[in-house]
Structures are given as C-alpha cells and as structure tokens.
Amino acid sequence: MNVSLIFAGGSGRRMNTKGRPKQFLEFRGKPIIIYTLELFDNHSEIDAIVVVCLRNWIPYLEKMLRKFEITKVKAIVSGGSTGQDSIYSGLKAIAENFSLDSTVLIHDGVRPLITEDTISENIECVKEHGSCITCIPATETFIVSRWDGSLNIPSRSDSFIARAPQSFILSDILSAHKKSLQENRHDFIDSCSMMSYYGYKLHTIIGPMENIKITTPTDYFIFKAMVDVHENQQIFGF
C-alpha cells in the first residue's frame, strides 16, 4: 500500500494571517491544502491519505473534503505540540489501518506544487532503496558554522536542499519515532533528519524547483503565479 501523510498542523505565524492558518488560505475559492490533497487523491498509485490537522479546524477540513470530492482521506487526526509529534500521530493512525510494509509519503499540506511524476518517483525509490528524500540542487553557496567558530563551505555541486515528500517504509519511520520518544527528543526538524540520526541510509531524487513550502506572503504570491502558469500551459500549450 502507498499512503500519503499530509501534515497540516501549523498555525502559519510567519504568514501574518488573521483568522485562519496558512493551509486554509484560499485562491480562487479553494484552500491551499485542497490543491495539495487533489494531487495525491488523483494519483493512481496512492491508495489512501491520512491528514494531521489543527484540532479546531478538523470540521472545516471535513467540509472541504466533501465539497471538492476528495475521496482517499481515510483519517484526520489532531496534531501534537511539535511537528515531529504531529507526524507521529499520523503514522500511528496509518499503522492502525495498513500493514507495516506500506510506503508512507510524508508531505506538507502547504506544498501544493508537487507533481505527479515526483510522487511516482518517490514510490519507486522506496521500493528499490527503502527511502526517498525529494530534493532540489543548491543554487547558492552554503556556509556552515562549526562549534569552534570556524566556517566550512561545502561544494555547491555536492549540496542539495531537502523538500518533500520524504518517503519511507512505515515500519522504519515508526521505529525511528519510537527511539526518539525513548530519548525524549521532540526537536527533529524533519523526517530525513531523524532517519539520518538513527542510522538509516537515505536516497534522494531531484524534484521540481517550484515545489515550495508556502510559509511567507511572498511564497503565497509565487504559488498564485505558478497556478496561472500551469493553467496557461494546459490551455495554450506553452
């Protein structure tokens, strides 16, 4: 089984929105998270979707799922105190309904510009290697500050930026989360950081540059522009 875990538990403080979290901001009458969910719902290889959502917004999300005819969402669970805890809540819901050898694609609800090909490549990479981290090439120079005050500048050609989906075998990612709980660690920035920390070998694919996370107002305007570009490509063929 291929199950997507969509994280929509953030409050969106950096968006400076009033009244609703960023994942529920609308463009042309459709919330951002619905744009994201449609891509997974329409993908032929995705069998089910689990969403982690802010508790108070679950009824609204359920209403939007009905309105936009999203059919593959099998569970909506409330988030935890950190992003890591929220993802673990979603993983437990998946484990209650699907086998531990399922492939789980962990994706941000506010990354609505993912492509069908990238989803397919994640599934294939996990089948072959056991994990898949969607990345983009580094386009600027990284400077890493070390504990002793010195600076390290990695080669740009060897550097990548991790994005999403980040995909794993369910049993592996659950095991890593359980280890972190035993160590009382709740501060992993994302799933690939956790998996790397606990010794899992990670494999990567290159995803589309436009697969941005909508975090700031600038990101939102880029998203709107990219939706227009995609529609023009479909209508006019350019």
PABA-382438 format. One record per residue (C-alpha): residue number from 1; residue in one letter; x, y, z. Coordinates in steps of 0.001 Angstrom, whole numbers, plus 500000, padded with zeros to 6 digits. Layout:
% residues N
[NUM, a, [X, Y, Z]]
...
END
This chain:
% residues 238
[1, m, [500000, 500000, 500000]]
[2, n, [501096, 503558, 499293]]
[3, v, [499788, 506023, 501861]]
[4, s, [500391, 509762, 501894]]
[5, l, [500624, 511513, 505256]]
[6, i, [499749, 515178, 504809]]
[7, f, [500869, 517482, 507610]]
[8, a, [498560, 520471, 508057]]
[9, g, [499070, 521212, 511723]]
[10, g, [500916, 524528, 511549]]
[11, s, [499421, 527854, 512612]]
[12, g, [501207, 529961, 509994]]
[13, r, [502627, 532719, 512214]]
[14, r, [505098, 533840, 509537]]
[15, m, [502249, 534442, 507092]]
[16, n, [500809, 537099, 509432]]
[17, t, [497323, 535790, 508625]]
[18, k, [494371, 536695, 510776]]
[19, g, [491524, 534290, 511348]]
[20, r, [492797, 531200, 509559]]
[21, p, [496008, 529147, 509293]]
[22, k, [498012, 529339, 506068]]
[23, q, [496927, 525880, 504844]]
[24, f, [493338, 527137, 504719]]
[25, l, [494047, 530363, 502849]]
[26, e, [492083, 530321, 499617]]
[27, f, [492939, 531002, 495997]]
[28, r, [490014, 531068, 493570]]
[29, g, [487742, 529742, 496276]]
[30, k, [489866, 526681, 497061]]
[31, p, [492044, 526265, 500209]]
[32, i, [495754, 525624, 499672]]
[33, i, [495535, 522239, 501377]]
[34, i, [492887, 521114, 498881]]
[35, y, [495259, 521913, 495999]]
[36, t, [497779, 519643, 497737]]
[37, l, [495323, 516866, 498541]]
[38, e, [493954, 516773, 494997]]
[39, l, [497361, 515824, 493633]]
[40, f, [497577, 512776, 495885]]
[41, d, [493870, 511944, 495613]]
[42, n, [494086, 511862, 491803]]
[43, h, [497310, 509837, 491674]]
[44, s, [496671, 506270, 490571]]
[45, e, [499360, 504766, 492837]]
[46, i, [498193, 506425, 496058]]
[47, d, [495861, 504104, 497947]]
[48, a, [494981, 506284, 500930]]
[49, i, [495639, 509610, 502642]]
[50, v, [495889, 510499, 506330]]
[51, v, [495846, 514169, 507328]]
[52, v, [497224, 515717, 510512]]
[53, c, [495230, 518872, 511212]]
[54, l, [494756, 521524, 513873]]
[55, r, [492025, 520156, 516137]]
[56, n, [489700, 523161, 515819]]
[57, w, [489930, 523081, 512031]]
[58, i, [489063, 519409, 511521]]
[59, p, [485310, 520054, 510964]]
[60, y, [486134, 522692, 508340]]
[61, l, [488573, 520340, 506595]]
[62, e, [485929, 517591, 506551]]
[63, k, [483532, 520049, 504914]]
[64, m, [486126, 520972, 502267]]
[65, l, [486824, 517301, 501517]]
[66, r, [483156, 516793, 500736]]
[67, k, [482915, 519994, 498699]]
[68, f, [485898, 519175, 496491]]
[69, e, [485204, 515430, 496361]]
[70, i, [488454, 514248, 497951]]
[71, t, [487794, 510530, 498432]]
[72, k, [491040, 508902, 499585]]
[73, v, [491325, 510551, 503015]]
[74, k, [490808, 507688, 505457]]
[75, a, [491582, 509524, 508700]]
[76, i, [492093, 513030, 510069]]
[77, v, [493992, 513255, 513347]]
[78, s, [494833, 516243, 515504]]
[79, g, [498416, 517449, 515742]]
[80, g, [500787, 517413, 518693]]
[81, s, [502853, 520108, 520371]]
[82, t, [505629, 519871, 517749]]
[83, g, [505768, 518974, 514084]]
[84, q, [507564, 515765, 514986]]
[85, d, [504824, 514778, 517445]]
[86, s, [502148, 515586, 514875]]
[87, i, [503721, 513357, 512252]]
[88, y, [503967, 510551, 514795]]
[89, s, [500220, 510884, 515443]]
[90, g, [499612, 510468, 511728]]
[91, l, [501944, 507486, 511499]]
[92, k, [500124, 505736, 514335]]
[93, a, [496837, 506244, 512504]]
[94, i, [498339, 504701, 509379]]
[95, a, [499690, 501742, 511360]]
[96, e, [496206, 501090, 512753]]
[97, n, [494794, 500694, 509259]]
[98, f, [497595, 499484, 506991]]
[99, s, [500438, 496964, 507027]]
[100, l, [503855, 497908, 508365]]
[101, d, [505467, 497274, 504981]]
[102, s, [503426, 500104, 503429]]
[103, t, [505173, 503025, 501803]]
[104, v, [504454, 506349, 503526]]
[105, l, [504913, 509639, 501680]]
[106, i, [505178, 512468, 504239]]
[107, h, [504245, 515790, 502681]]
[108, d, [503442, 519320, 503800]]
[109, g, [499883, 520487, 503300]]
[110, v, [501311, 523825, 502155]]
[111, r, [503364, 522339, 499311]]
[112, p, [500660, 522390, 496620]]
[113, l, [503018, 522485, 493617]]
[114, i, [504236, 518900, 493824]]
[115, t, [503977, 516956, 490561]]
[116, e, [502521, 513571, 489665]]
[117, d, [505944, 512423, 488423]]
[118, t, [507612, 513292, 491735]]
[119, i, [505040, 511258, 493654]]
[120, s, [505653, 508305, 491329]]
[121, e, [509428, 508633, 491694]]
[122, n, [509098, 508610, 495495]]
[123, i, [507128, 505377, 495401]]
[124, e, [509588, 503722, 493033]]
[125, c, [512627, 504883, 495033]]
[126, v, [511233, 503469, 498282]]
[127, k, [510518, 500157, 496555]]
[128, e, [514099, 499994, 495351]]
[129, h, [516040, 501583, 498217]]
[130, g, [513750, 501803, 501252]]
[131, s, [513651, 505589, 501442]]
[132, c, [513302, 508679, 499284]]
[133, i, [514048, 512328, 500059]]
[134, t, [512835, 514790, 497448]]
[135, c, [515496, 517466, 496924]]
[136, i, [516460, 520341, 494705]]
[137, p, [520045, 521291, 493781]]
[138, a, [521651, 524047, 495821]]
[139, t, [521694, 527223, 493743]]
[140, e, [523633, 529334, 496224]]
[141, t, [526656, 528737, 498448]]
[142, f, [526165, 527229, 501902]]
[143, i, [528334, 528396, 504795]]
[144, v, [528344, 526040, 507781]]
[145, s, [529419, 527478, 511128]]
[146, r, [531194, 524905, 513329]]
[147, w, [531231, 524673, 517101]]
[148, d, [534792, 526052, 517264]]
[149, g, [533890, 529177, 515311]]
[150, s, [535421, 528039, 512030]]
[151, l, [533467, 528031, 508781]]
[152, n, [533022, 525230, 506301]]
[153, i, [531872, 525853, 502734]]
[154, p, [530628, 522635, 501084]]
[155, s, [530885, 522258, 497341]]
[156, r, [527704, 523515, 495728]]
[157, s, [527764, 520591, 493296]]
[158, d, [527564, 518179, 496246]]
[159, s, [524850, 520110, 498106]]
[160, f, [521097, 519679, 497952]]
[161, i, [518083, 521193, 499697]]
[162, a, [515655, 518705, 501203]]
[163, r, [511995, 519257, 500440]]
[164, a, [509023, 516874, 500343]]
[165, p, [507683, 514267, 500009]]
[166, q, [510015, 512408, 502332]]
[167, s, [509082, 508767, 501969]]
[168, f, [509853, 505601, 503935]]
[169, i, [508715, 502116, 504806]]
[170, l, [506178, 502538, 507600]]
[171, s, [507961, 500155, 509988]]
[172, d, [511247, 502073, 509611]]
[173, i, [509888, 505566, 510238]]
[174, l, [507795, 504311, 513164]]
[175, s, [510874, 502698, 514700]]
[176, a, [512815, 505964, 514460]]
[177, h, [509994, 507890, 516136]]
[178, k, [509810, 505370, 518966]]
[179, k, [513560, 505715, 519543]]
[180, s, [513239, 509490, 519705]]
[181, l, [510435, 509171, 522271]]
[182, q, [512592, 506866, 524398]]
[183, e, [515282, 509567, 524335]]
[184, n, [512694, 512303, 524985]]
[185, r, [513659, 514064, 521759]]
[186, h, [510968, 516136, 520097]]
[187, d, [513072, 518607, 518130]]
[188, f, [513920, 516921, 514819]]
[189, i, [513330, 519479, 512089]]
[190, d, [512026, 516901, 509605]]
[191, s, [511793, 513180, 508974]]
[192, c, [515015, 512832, 506980]]
[193, s, [516978, 514448, 509849]]
[194, m, [515537, 511898, 512257]]
[195, m, [516168, 508949, 509969]]
[196, s, [519743, 510040, 509327]]
[197, y, [520374, 510493, 513061]]
[198, y, [519266, 506925, 513774]]
[199, g, [521477, 505452, 511083]]
[200, y, [519098, 504831, 508197]]
[201, k, [520554, 505160, 504732]]
[202, l, [518782, 507825, 502729]]
[203, h, [518282, 508018, 498985]]
[204, t, [517350, 511119, 497053]]
[205, i, [515594, 512231, 493913]]
[206, i, [515535, 515671, 492306]]
[207, g, [512106, 517283, 492392]]
[208, p, [510735, 520421, 490735]]
[209, m, [512136, 523789, 491792]]
[210, e, [508612, 525195, 492173]]
[211, n, [507777, 522670, 494908]]
[212, i, [507964, 525410, 497526]]
[213, k, [506532, 525446, 501017]]
[214, i, [504125, 528339, 501433]]
[215, t, [505482, 529956, 504576]]
[216, t, [505563, 533697, 503867]]
[217, p, [503358, 536115, 501901]]
[218, t, [505950, 536041, 499102]]
[219, d, [505536, 532263, 498809]]
[220, y, [501782, 532703, 498513]]
[221, f, [502138, 535100, 495576]]
[222, i, [504590, 532719, 493882]]
[223, f, [502030, 529933, 494292]]
[224, k, [499305, 532055, 492676]]
[225, a, [501599, 532859, 489752]]
[226, m, [502553, 529207, 489255]]
[227, v, [498897, 528127, 489209]]
[228, d, [498327, 530643, 486415]]
[229, v, [501370, 529335, 484527]]
[230, h, [500163, 525730, 484762]]
[231, e, [496707, 526674, 483568]]
[232, n, [498153, 528586, 480610]]
[233, q, [500264, 525556, 479711]]
[234, q, [497153, 523364, 479646]]
[235, i, [495081, 525865, 477655]]
[236, f, [497624, 527329, 475252]]
[237, g, [500343, 524654, 475220]]
[238, f, [503239, 526806, 476431]]
END
